[in-house]
Amino acid sequence: MTLAQYAPPLRRQVLDNGITVLALENATADIVAARIFVTAGSLYEPTDRAGLANLLAATLTKGTIRRSSLEIAELVEAVGASLSADASTDYFLVGLKTVTEDFEPVLALAAELIREPVFPEAEIELERSLAVQALRSQREQPFAVAFDRLRTAMYGGHPYGRSTLGSEVTLGRIERGDLQRFHRDRFRPEHVTIAISGCLTAAAAIALVEQYFGDWRGEGDAPGRTVSPAIAAPVPTIDQRHHMTPQDTQQAIVMLGYPAAAACDGTGEVHEDYAALKLLNTYLGNGLSSRLFVELREKRGLAYEVSAMYPTRSAASQFVAYMGTAPQNAAIALDGLRGEVERLKHEPLTADELQTSKNKLLGQYALGKQTNSQLAQLYGWYEVLGLGIEFDQEFQRAIDRVTVPEAQRVAQKYFDQPPVVSLVGPADAITFLKVA
């Protein structure tokens, strides 16, 4: 059988008001999950109000025109459902999960939250305070500090270069009117994708969305996407590429960042390098059998933890390798980490190594589609990216098509430039970077 024959019965429909609905009937359990995506992540917030989308997510469920925060919580808990709101850089998300019988009232509540929030002042102040506490807590976490410095160096003033929490300064500027304006401008039907998966026919799921969202219209003309600063080009000088953050910790964090491709090439097609980058990430840093784990932890004993990541993003992404190590090993750990990544430019993977990475990646991909929540998240995100529901199958075919020469070509393309380096640890352990 071909991969296409495993495609689930997914239906896509755009309502008259512009909402895109993805409906997947999956009757394996008496559960329905929905993911409501809104193009209202931190990419769309003003730079001087960074953290606005996250603060809106924290207060969205704290009151509507018709219900108080307590009434909302009681309604959700009375049926044992889950309902939450979250903001990432690329999108805003309302997620819900219920037994099939209770899906309609919980979806109706989600529509009320999305369309009629009131943002109570007291709740704004409470959530602002919690966000500030979270920012301060992150400053005590070596990995979070290292990654913050790395993304700032790689992305500059672009929203990818900052925390979705914003900063204490920008959070202090946000007022209730800012939340109301951002909601009015970004929360519009043409900015919404609703993905539903569960024990419900596609026709019934679409009908419910039509019932509770179909009469929704945005106010005025839809604003365009906020113009973000250009993503910083790779910086040439050592001072700009190397970042040391002294911190009195028991271990040092060593982190490398290489600019990498977005998932989409801007024309609605997957980027030609995306699949190979995913495979290189799997080979280098995914699991106990990965190259970084075996070479740097098992054989050389350098790493407490070691891994790599290549996040799927709507704009230019980053390929990051990182390690937690004993402070006295920071210099040799940096050399080892960089050596293992950049070795791929000169030493191609063997056919067996490439096939093993494909099997691991595709196996993990299949395991990530077991629940209704996972399915709704996956298909909704592909729609938001502009890749469409067909990308689920196309991704698997793209992985299968990657060859040894193609993997090496991509390694040479992205690992040939000096990486941005971020070190966090005791000052006397990381000063070597000044002359590296």
Secondary structure, DSSP 4 states (H G I P E B T S, - for coil): --GGGG---EEEEE-TTS-EEEEEE-TTSSEEEEEEEES-SGGGS-GGGTTHHHHHHHHHTSBBSS-BHHHHHHHHHHTT-EEEEEE-SS-EEEEEEEEGGGHHHHHHHHHHHHHSB---HHHHHHHHHHHHHHHHHHTT-HHHHHHHHHHHHHHTTSGGGS-TT--HHHHHH--HHHHHHHHHHH--GGGEEEEEEESS-HHHHHHHHHHHHTT---SSSPP----PPPPPPPP-SHHHHEEEEE---SSEEEEEEEEE--SB-SSSSB-TTHHHHHHHHHHHHSSTTSHHIIIIIIIT--EEEEEEE----SS-EEEEEEEEE-GGGHHHHHHHHHHHHHHHHHSPPPHHHHHHHHHHHHHHHHHTTSSHHHHHHHHHHHHHHT--TTHHHHHHHHHHH--HHHHHHHHHHHHSSPPEEEEEE-HHHHGGGGG-
